[in-house]
Amino acid sequence: MSEVLVAAAIRHGDPGVPVDPLTGAVREDRRTGRASDAGPAALEHALRLADALGGRCVAVTVAGAEADGMLREALAAGAHEVLRVEGPDHDGAATARTLHRALLERHGPPDVVVCGDEPAGHGTGATPAFLAARLGAAQALGLLELRVAGDALHAVRRLDAGRCERLRVPLPAVCSVRADGVRPRRAPLPAVLTASRAAIPVVTVAPPASPDTVRTVAVRPYRPRPKVLPGPSGDTARDRMLALTGTFVPRTPPRVVTATEPAHAVEELLGFLRAHGYLEQGR
């Protein structure tokens, strides 16, 4: 039996924006970007699962060279290997495809992928679902707890109104964990110093080739087709206005029917439908 592979998919946080206290100048410093809020929680859960399953933990991210520091922190915390992927990540489907191809190329199909359950405003949150579809894996999201129980994972998910539910997630699985579900471990100083000199492996995933059968010819606002309606009849403007508004068109006055029996109510409904041509007579 091959060794169990647990991947921690960590999202690189937004770059820092230092502000000069004297001049007020704002500049972007991508070196200060760290893991997102749920990234350390995803790594901690992945490390615990790898220990319980007797496998290895790989921390992976789709980002540029500015994420190397974040991956070195994952090595210092106990990850067996790290991987930085350069490729398309403009939406959830593209990020999932990039992660999937890089993991298969470098490590083979993972048994468990742990992602951070990011809050609203930090992307669509669709990457785990697309990744689970590509892996043919089960998916669970919004998890507070995640542990190994036999040949599956047991998880606790928070629901509305303060409720929780317990899940049994078979392997392979893609799980999204919340930032408040676990306390990440602190890396010891010797491990931090060793990881600071580690080389970060990089895999480049090329974007898919655009199909030649579909291309954009023109872009214009949507405009529904106009409806062809007959003009109003009448010799004078007043007659035509009355025809348009239907002022003298006979209408059925509204009435309230109180049925004493269900059969009476059914007969009333059927009679109305027959009178207006929705049902044939005799039915």
C-alpha positions in Angstrom: 0.0 0.0 0.0 1.4 3.4 -1.0 2.0 6.1 1.6 -0.9 8.4 2.4 -0.5 11.9 1.0 -2.2 14.8 2.8 -2.0 18.2 1.0 -2.5 21.5 2.7 -3.7 24.0 0.0 -2.7 27.4 1.5 -3.9 30.6 0.0 -1.3 33.4 -0.1 -2.7 36.4 1.6 -3.0 39.9 0.2 0.2 41.9 -0.1 1.0 44.3 2.6 0.5 48.0 2.1 2.9 50.0 4.3 2.3 53.6 4.9 5.1 56.1 5.7 4.2 57.7 9.0 5.8 61.0 8.0 4.8 61.5 4.4 1.7 59.4 4.2 3.0 57.7 1.1 1.5 54.3 0.4 3.5 51.5 -1.3 2.8 47.9 -2.0 5.2 45.4 -0.5 4.5 41.9 -1.7 7.2 40.4 0.6 4.9 41.1 3.6 2.1 38.9 2.3 1.4 35.9 4.5 -1.0 33.0 4.6 -4.6 33.9 4.6 -6.6 33.7 7.9 -7.6 30.1 7.4 -4.3 29.0 5.9 -2.5 28.1 9.2 -5.6 26.2 10.4 -5.6 24.2 7.1 -1.9 23.4 7.7 -2.5 22.3 11.3 -5.3 20.0 10.3 -3.2 18.5 7.5 -0.3 17.9 9.8 -2.5 16.1 12.4 -4.1 13.9 9.7 -0.8 13.0 8.2 0.5 11.9 11.7 -2.7 9.9 12.3 -2.6 8.2 8.9 1.1 7.6 9.0 1.6 9.6 5.8 3.3 12.8 4.7 2.1 16.3 4.5 2.7 18.6 1.5 2.0 22.3 1.7 1.1 23.7 -1.7 0.1 27.2 -2.9 -0.6 28.8 -6.3 1.4 32.1 -6.1 4.6 33.8 -7.2 8.0 34.0 -5.5 6.5 36.2 -2.8 4.9 33.1 -1.2 8.3 31.4 -0.5 8.4 32.8 3.0 5.0 31.4 3.7 6.0 28.0 2.5 9.2 28.1 4.6 7.0 28.7 7.6 5.0 25.6 6.7 8.3 23.6 6.6 9.3 24.9 10.0 5.9 24.0 11.4 6.4 20.3 10.3 5.4 19.9 6.7 7.4 17.2 5.0 7.5 19.0 1.7 6.3 22.2 0.1 5.4 23.1 -3.5 4.8 26.4 -5.1 2.8 26.4 -8.3 2.8 29.1 -11.0 -0.1 29.0 -13.3 -3.6 30.3 -14.0 -5.6 31.2 -10.8 -8.1 33.8 -12.0 -11.1 31.9 -10.7 -11.9 28.8 -8.7 -12.0 26.4 -11.7 -8.6 27.6 -13.0 -7.0 27.4 -9.5 -8.3 23.9 -9.0 -7.0 22.8 -12.4 -3.6 24.3 -11.7 -3.4 22.6 -8.2 -4.6 19.3 -9.6 -2.1 19.1 -12.4 0.8 20.2 -10.2 0.1 17.7 -7.5 -0.3 14.8 -10.0 3.0 15.8 -11.7 5.0 16.1 -8.5 3.4 13.8 -5.9 0.6 11.8 -7.5 -3.1 12.0 -6.5 -3.6 13.1 -2.8 -5.7 11.1 -0.4 -6.8 14.2 1.5 -6.7 17.9 0.6 -7.3 20.4 3.4 -8.2 24.0 2.3 -9.0 27.1 4.3 -12.6 28.1 4.5 -12.1 31.7 3.5 -14.5 34.5 4.6 -16.6 36.4 2.1 -14.6 39.0 0.2 -11.7 36.7 -0.3 -12.7 35.0 -3.6 -15.6 32.8 -4.5 -14.6 29.9 -2.3 -15.3 27.5 -5.2 -11.8 26.1 -5.6 -12.4 23.1 -3.2 -15.5 22.1 -5.1 -13.8 22.2 -8.4 -10.8 20.3 -7.0 -13.0 17.6 -5.5 -14.7 17.2 -8.9 -11.3 16.7 -10.6 -10.1 14.2 -7.9 -13.4 12.3 -7.8 -13.4 13.0 -4.0 -15.9 13.7 -1.3 -16.2 17.3 -0.1 -17.0 18.9 3.2 -16.8 22.6 4.0 -17.0 24.9 7.0 -15.4 22.4 9.4 -14.5 23.1 13.0 -13.0 19.7 13.7 -11.4 17.0 11.5 -10.0 13.7 12.6 -9.3 10.2 11.5 -11.8 7.5 12.5 -11.1 4.1 10.9 -11.0 4.2 7.1 -12.7 7.7 6.9 -12.6 11.1 8.4 -15.0 12.4 11.1 -15.8 16.1 11.0 -17.9 18.7 12.8 -19.5 21.5 10.8 -21.1 24.6 12.2 -24.6 25.4 11.2 -26.9 28.4 11.7 -28.5 29.2 15.0 -25.5 27.8 17.0 -26.1 24.2 15.8 -23.5 21.7 14.6 -23.6 18.5 12.6 -21.2 15.5 12.6 -20.1 14.2 9.2 -18.4 11.0 8.1 -16.2 11.8 5.1 -14.8 8.9 3.0 -11.4 9.0 1.4 -10.3 10.6 -0.9 -11.6 13.8 0.4 -11.3 17.6 0.0 -12.1 19.4 3.3 -12.4 23.1 4.0 -11.7 24.2 7.6 -12.5 27.4 9.5 -9.8 29.5 11.0 -11.4 29.4 14.5 -11.5 25.6 14.6 -7.9 24.9 15.8 -4.9 26.6 17.2 -1.9 26.3 14.9 1.4 25.1 16.4 4.4 27.3 16.9 7.5 26.2 15.0 10.7 25.8 17.2 13.6 28.2 16.5 16.0 25.5 15.1 13.3 24.4 12.6 12.7 28.1 11.6 16.4 28.6 11.0 16.7 25.4 9.0 13.6 26.2 6.9 14.9 29.7 6.2 17.6 28.2 4.0 15.4 25.6 2.2 14.9 25.7 -1.5 11.3 25.9 -2.6 10.4 23.6 -5.5 8.3 25.2 -8.2 6.0 23.7 -10.8 4.8 25.7 -13.7 1.4 24.8 -15.2 0.6 26.2 -18.6 -2.8 27.5 -19.4 -5.1 25.3 -21.5 -5.0 25.9 -25.2 -7.9 28.0 -26.4 -10.3 26.0 -28.7 -10.3 27.2 -32.3 -14.0 26.4 -32.8 -15.3 29.2 -30.5 -14.3 32.8 -30.8 -15.9 36.1 -29.9 -17.2 37.9 -33.0 -18.8 41.0 -31.4 -19.8 42.3 -28.0 -22.9 44.4 -27.6 -25.6 45.0 -24.9 -28.4 42.5 -24.8 -31.5 43.9 -26.5 -34.7 41.7 -26.7 -36.4 41.5 -30.0 -39.5 43.7 -30.3 -42.9 42.1 -30.3 -45.3 42.6 -33.2 -48.7 43.8 -31.9 -51.8 44.7 -33.9 -52.7 48.4 -33.9 -55.7 49.6 -32.0 -58.9 49.9 -34.0 -61.1 53.0 -34.2 -61.7 56.0 -36.4 -60.9 58.7 -33.7 -58.1 59.0 -31.2 -60.6 58.5 -28.4 -61.8 55.2 -29.9 -58.2 54.0 -30.3 -57.4 55.0 -26.7 -60.4 53.1 -25.4 -59.3 50.1 -27.4 -55.8 50.2 -26.0 -56.9 50.6 -22.4 -59.8 48.0 -22.7 -62.2 50.3 -20.9 -65.4 48.8 -22.2 -64.1 45.2 -22.5 -66.5 43.0 -20.5 -64.8 41.3 -17.5 -65.8 38.7 -15.1 -66.4 40.5 -11.7 -64.5 39.0 -8.8 -66.4 36.9 -6.3 -65.5 35.1 -3.1 -66.5 31.4 -3.0 -66.6 29.6 0.3 -66.7 25.9 -0.3 -68.2 23.7 2.4 -66.8 20.5 1.0 -63.6 19.7 -1.0 -65.7 18.4 -3.8 -67.5 21.7 -4.1 -64.2 23.6 -4.3 -63.0 21.2 -7.1 -66.2 21.8 -9.1 -65.9 25.6 -8.8 -62.3 25.5 -10.1 -63.1 23.1 -13.0 -66.1 25.3 -13.9 -63.9 28.4 -14.0 -61.3 26.7 -16.2 -64.0 25.4 -18.6 -65.7 28.8 -18.9 -62.4 30.5 -19.9 -61.4 27.8 -22.4 -58.6 26.1 -20.4 -60.6 22.8 -20.3 -62.9 21.3 -22.9 -66.5 20.9 -22.0 -67.3 17.5 -20.5 -63.9 17.1 -18.8 
